[in-house]
């Protein structure tokens, strides 16, 4: 055992876990909890790097990390939240027992907004596999209400988490369609994309639920982002196939003549085909309008949206940037 005055050793902690010495690993972890702030910070950063390399190795003592979600040091809380994101993306089940602590960070309006954003992101990854554990009324309310008031970076993660809740179980959000549609014109293109995708997922199981928000969805057909336009067309295609008599869109609204992006053009044709007299199922490609297809494409789409495209927009929040401005977005502070 190290002397209590020595800084905790993350490599030694990993060695203990590799040797299945869980009790010793927890004892070693106690040193980290009581170490001076500088040592805690250094050790947590090192641990996060190790978790990124070997996330499953730390699952036996993952619950120990929750103590650092309320650490006095903001940077330690943020590092810990990012650590949970890393594990949740690889093994959502491992994070289930930490949902209350992550939800508490999300609900704390006094918390640093990046900590809240990463907590929401971790909860989102868990929701993909365990939607009922994450989709409690309280957590869903925090995710939804935050869309109105939070910083752009937080709203982006909230919208992503809501999308993942829907992908895990569309039923959890089928009564929130109107609330979600209120934010379809958000200035952040990732928020618009995630919420449009959320509505598509709900529409896969409950297409008639989209009828009351068809105007808000149709407005996104003119969105500046092609992936938002595509998801809007996909949602309308699902709605039209459900046969609502009060649909306010027509085949003329679905023209793909000017579309260069196949993602959009394919989905506009999918929506336009809903007006055909043939069997709806015969006109429904397997890769469009299904939850499995969305699960398989949404991460790729987000990568495309956030990749610098040289179009003068911030890849994180969508703000138009000056040509000779500083290498940092004035809105969200992210480098580009």
Phi, psi and omega per residue, in radians:
X1 nan 2.340 3.117
X2 -1.171 2.664 3.013
X3 -1.079 2.505 -3.033
X4 -1.166 -0.232 3.116
X5 -1.524 -0.193 3.138
X6 -1.388 2.550 3.051
X7 -1.103 2.473 3.102
X8 -1.009 2.511 -3.052
X9 -1.894 1.834 -3.124
X10 -1.049 -0.650 -3.141
X11 -1.111 -0.679 3.116
X12 -1.161 -0.647 3.095
X13 -1.063 -0.744 3.112
X14 -1.127 -0.672 3.106
X15 -1.089 -0.721 3.124
X16 -1.105 -0.726 3.138
X17 -1.175 -0.699 3.119
X18 -1.092 -0.550 3.110
X19 -1.557 0.164 3.118
X20 1.049 0.494 3.081
X21 -1.631 1.160 -3.022
X22 -1.091 -0.705 -3.129
X23 -1.088 -0.758 3.105
X24 -1.147 -0.623 3.121
X25 -1.122 -0.694 3.113
X26 -1.191 -0.647 3.071
X27 -1.094 -0.737 3.130
X28 -1.129 -0.605 -3.133
X29 -1.152 -0.543 3.122
X30 -1.072 -0.559 3.091
X31 -1.081 -0.673 -3.125
X32 -1.152 -0.672 -3.109
X33 -1.133 -0.531 -3.075
X34 -1.837 0.091 -3.130
X35 -1.255 2.765 3.057
X36 -1.010 2.701 -3.080
X37 -0.916 -0.764 -3.114
X38 -1.085 -0.690 3.129
X39 -1.233 -0.677 3.090
X40 -1.065 -0.779 -3.108
X41 -1.095 -0.819 -3.141
X42 -1.083 -0.784 -3.109
X43 -1.163 -0.728 -3.134
X44 -1.130 -0.688 3.090
X45 -1.102 -0.730 3.116
X46 -1.149 -0.721 3.118
X47 -1.109 -0.689 3.124
X48 -1.079 -0.711 3.110
X49 -1.091 -0.701 3.113
X50 -1.170 -0.688 3.119
X51 -1.117 -0.675 3.112
X52 -1.087 -0.608 -3.127
X53 -1.411 -0.627 -3.064
X54 -2.446 1.157 -3.018
X55 -1.044 -0.608 -3.075
X56 -1.267 -0.384 -3.120
X57 -1.135 -0.440 -3.045
X58 -1.687 -0.006 -3.093
X59 -1.003 -0.650 -3.119
X60 -1.059 -0.459 -3.120
X61 -2.126 0.398 -3.104
X62 -1.048 -0.563 -3.139
X63 -1.092 -0.414 3.121
X64 -1.145 -0.492 -3.092
X65 -1.234 -0.357 -3.096
X66 -1.072 -0.439 3.120
X67 -1.054 -0.508 -3.089
X68 -1.476 -0.102 3.043
X69 -1.244 -0.280 3.096
X70 -2.072 0.356 3.114
X71 -1.054 2.625 3.125
X72 -1.136 -0.463 -3.111
X73 -1.516 2.097 -3.105
X74 -1.046 -0.702 -3.116
X75 -1.124 -0.568 3.112
X76 -1.230 -0.709 3.095
X77 -1.080 -0.705 -3.136
X78 -1.190 -0.774 3.108
X79 -1.033 -0.714 -3.140
X80 -1.157 -0.738 3.109
X81 -1.082 -0.706 3.100
X82 -1.130 -0.627 3.111
X83 -1.069 -0.738 3.119
X84 -1.160 -0.596 3.067
X85 -1.054 -0.781 -3.119
X86 -1.033 -0.818 -3.119
X87 -1.214 -0.741 -3.086
X88 -1.098 -0.597 -3.142
X89 -1.182 -0.574 -3.115
X90 -1.519 -0.757 -3.057
X91 -2.514 1.465 -3.103
X92 -0.961 -0.632 -3.110
X93 -1.045 -0.529 -3.107
X94 -1.174 -0.353 -3.051
X95 -1.733 -0.092 -3.062
X96 -0.960 -0.751 -3.099
X97 -1.181 -0.267 -3.124
X98 -1.727 0.096 -3.134
X99 -0.991 -0.787 -3.120
X100 -1.021 -0.716 -3.123
X101 -1.208 -0.711 3.107
X102 -1.173 -0.689 3.109
X103 -1.135 -0.607 3.114
X104 -1.151 -0.663 3.083
X105 -1.146 -0.714 3.115
X106 -1.094 -0.686 -3.057
X107 -1.380 -0.272 -3.076
X108 -1.396 1.808 -3.099
X109 -1.172 -0.290 3.118
X110 -1.539 -0.130 -3.093
X111 -1.264 2.600 3.044
X112 -0.960 2.300 -2.949
X113 -1.136 -0.499 3.085
X114 -1.195 -0.575 3.071
X115 -1.143 -0.747 3.118
X116 -1.112 -0.691 -3.140
X117 -1.103 -0.814 -3.119
X118 -1.206 -0.582 3.078
X119 -1.112 -0.742 3.101
X120 -1.102 -0.688 -3.137
X121 -1.129 -0.744 3.104
X122 -1.080 -0.764 3.117
X123 -1.085 -0.624 3.118
X124 -1.087 -0.777 3.125
X125 -1.095 -0.660 3.094
X126 -1.149 -0.644 -3.093
X127 -1.106 -0.461 3.112
X128 -1.012 -0.659 -3.100
X129 -1.858 -0.462 -3.086
X130 -2.267 1.079 -3.021
X131 -1.090 -0.533 -3.099
X132 -1.258 -0.576 3.112
X133 -1.208 -0.676 -3.138
X134 -1.470 -0.587 -3.017
X135 -1.442 0.689 3.039
X136 -1.231 2.723 -3.140
X137 -0.959 -0.674 -3.112
X138 -1.156 -0.816 -3.137
X139 -1.157 -0.755 3.126
X140 -1.078 -0.654 3.106
X141 -1.119 -0.742 3.117
X142 -1.109 -0.691 3.117
X143 -1.155 -0.775 -3.067
X144 -1.280 -0.812 -3.092
X145 -1.129 -0.598 -3.134
X146 -1.095 -0.365 3.117
X147 -1.102 -0.398 -3.117
X148 -1.542 -0.503 -2.917
X149 -2.109 -0.286 -2.960
X150 -1.459 2.946 3.043
X151 -1.103 2.694 -3.117
X152 -0.927 -0.711 -3.112
X153 -1.123 -0.618 3.133
X154 -1.270 -0.770 -3.138
X155 -1.027 -0.652 3.118
X156 -1.050 -0.785 -3.136
X157 -1.266 -0.588 3.089
X158 -1.108 -0.794 3.138
X159 -1.115 -0.692 3.101
X160 -1.107 -0.738 3.129
X161 -1.103 -0.709 3.112
X162 -1.110 -0.692 3.075
X163 -1.045 -0.749 -3.109
X164 -1.231 -0.586 3.030
X165 -1.042 -0.797 3.137
X166 -1.111 -0.733 3.128
X167 -1.101 -0.565 3.101
X168 -1.294 -0.674 -3.125
X169 -2.852 1.710 -3.112
X170 -0.990 -0.446 -3.114
X171 -1.076 -0.480 -3.081
X172 -1.128 -0.422 -3.044
X173 -2.104 0.145 -3.037
X174 -1.168 -0.331 3.090
X175 -1.687 0.122 -3.111
X176 -1.944 0.211 -3.037
X177 -1.009 -0.814 -3.120
X178 -1.111 -0.710 3.128
X179 -1.116 -0.699 3.137
X180 -1.198 -0.692 -3.098
X181 -1.146 -0.391 3.118
X182 -1.068 -0.350 -3.042
X183 -1.937 0.256 -3.109
X184 -1.203 -0.290 3.120
X185 -1.777 0.323 -3.140
X186 -0.973 2.568 -3.101
X187 -1.205 -0.354 3.125
X188 -1.499 2.077 -3.063
X189 -1.153 -0.506 3.091
X190 -1.218 -0.621 3.050
X191 -1.080 -0.804 3.137
X192 -1.077 -0.759 -3.120
X193 -1.107 -0.869 -3.095
X194 -1.083 -0.682 -3.114
X195 -1.279 -0.657 3.044
X196 -1.073 -0.730 3.127
X197 -1.133 -0.687 3.084
X198 -1.001 -0.777 -3.140
X199 -1.158 -0.632 3.074
X200 -1.074 -0.788 -3.126
X201 -1.061 -0.798 3.100
X202 -1.059 -0.703 -3.134
X203 -1.151 -0.439 3.086
X204 -1.074 -0.605 -3.119
X205 -1.799 -0.567 -3.066
X206 -2.332 1.152 -3.041
X207 -1.036 -0.599 -3.111
X208 -1.119 -0.376 3.125
X209 -1.122 -0.332 -3.100
X210 -1.475 -0.146 -3.049
X211 -1.053 -0.732 -3.073
X212 -1.238 -0.268 -3.107
X213 -2.082 0.355 -3.075
X214 -1.093 -0.591 3.130
X215 -1.143 -0.738 3.133
X216 -1.147 -0.652 3.109
X217 -1.204 -0.794 -3.119
X218 -1.059 -0.571 3.117
X219 -1.086 -0.467 -3.139
X220 -1.333 -0.136 3.048
X221 -1.127 -0.311 3.097
X222 -1.814 0.216 -3.115
X223 -1.083 2.581 3.140
X224 -1.238 -0.349 -3.131
X225 -1.658 2.200 -3.074
X226 -1.125 -0.548 -3.107
X227 -1.294 -0.552 3.022
X228 -1.173 -0.774 3.100
X229 -1.021 -0.762 -3.123
X230 -1.092 -0.791 3.136
X231 -1.155 -0.629 3.108
X232 -1.082 -0.766 3.110
X233 -1.101 -0.680 3.126
X234 -1.091 -0.752 3.123
X235 -1.097 -0.766 -3.139
X236 -1.152 -0.628 3.085
X237 -1.060 -0.721 3.105
X238 -1.155 -0.730 3.130
X239 -1.096 -0.813 -3.106
X240 -1.108 -0.583 3.121
X241 -1.217 -0.352 3.119
X242 -1.426 -0.138 3.013
X243 1.350 0.603 3.105
X244 -1.220 2.332 -3.118
X245 -1.265 -0.369 -3.040
X246 -1.764 0.346 3.111
X247 -1.094 2.343 -3.031
X248 -1.792 0.227 3.114
X249 -1.971 2.730 -3.129
X250 -2.218 3.020 3.122
X251 -1.083 -0.537 3.135
X252 -1.124 -0.486 3.122
X253 -1.252 -0.231 -3.015
X254 -1.816 0.303 -3.125
X255 -1.113 2.342 3.112
X256 -1.934 0.340 -3.044
X257 -1.064 -0.616 -3.072
X258 -1.734 0.096 -3.075
X259 -1.519 2.197 3.066
X260 -1.641 -0.397 -3.107
X261 -1.491 2.136 3.141
X262 -1.120 -0.556 3.126
X263 -0.980 -0.745 -3.122
X264 -1.344 -0.840 -3.066
X265 -1.025 -0.733 3.134
X266 -1.085 -0.684 -3.093
X267 -1.379 -0.514 3.017
X268 -1.149 -0.710 3.087
X269 -1.135 -0.668 3.092
X270 -1.028 -0.744 3.129
X271 -1.252 -0.730 -3.127
X272 -1.115 -0.607 3.140
X273 -1.125 -0.292 3.118
X274 -1.145 -0.351 3.127
X275 -1.506 -0.132 -3.125
X276 -1.292 2.803 -3.114
X277 -1.533 -0.108 -3.134
X278 -1.266 2.971 3.111
X279 -1.039 2.247 -3.136
X280 -0.953 -0.661 -3.095
X281 -1.190 -0.532 3.123
X282 -1.213 -0.354 -3.098
X283 -1.811 0.204 -3.046
X284 -1.948 1.787 3.110
X285 -1.104 2.559 -3.111
X286 -1.090 -0.488 -3.041
X287 -1.550 0.039 -3.129
X288 -2.245 2.407 3.051
X289 1.331 0.429 3.075
X290 -2.293 2.609 -3.121
X291 -1.154 -0.710 3.128
X292 -1.052 -0.714 -3.140
X293 -1.134 -0.700 3.140
X294 -1.170 -0.738 3.075
X295 -0.976 -0.643 -3.064
X296 -1.437 -0.215 -3.063
X297 -2.064 -0.345 -2.943
X298 -1.174 -0.663 3.116
X299 -1.130 -0.675 3.111
X300 -1.117 -0.703 3.126
X301 -1.109 -0.798 3.140
X302 -1.050 -0.681 3.079
X303 -1.055 -0.729 3.113
X304 -1.117 -0.735 -3.111
X305 -1.141 -0.700 -3.040
X306 -1.541 -0.154 3.109
X307 -1.285 2.304 3.104
X308 -0.999 2.182 -3.098
X309 -1.965 0.120 3.139
X310 1.192 0.342 -3.105
X311 -1.719 0.142 3.072
X312 1.437 0.220 3.115
X313 -1.943 2.551 3.054
X314 -1.162 2.232 -3.114
X315 -1.241 -0.158 -3.082
X316 -1.727 -0.745 -3.080
X317 -2.149 -0.111 3.055
X318 1.496 0.055 -3.133
X319 -1.154 2.386 3.052
X320 -1.220 2.268 -3.015
X321 -1.923 2.531 3.090
X322 -1.203 2.614 -3.065
X323 -1.092 -0.687 -3.052
X324 -1.968 0.521 -3.126
X325 -1.409 3.098 3.124
X326 -1.176 2.756 -3.098
X327 -1.364 0.724 -3.127
X328 -2.618 2.343 -3.138
X329 -1.190 2.218 -3.139
X330 -1.196 -0.316 -3.137
X331 -1.528 -0.940 -3.019
X332 -1.818 -0.174 3.075
X333 1.392 0.067 -3.098
X334 -1.446 2.524 3.058
X335 -1.243 2.701 3.096
X336 -2.546 nan nan
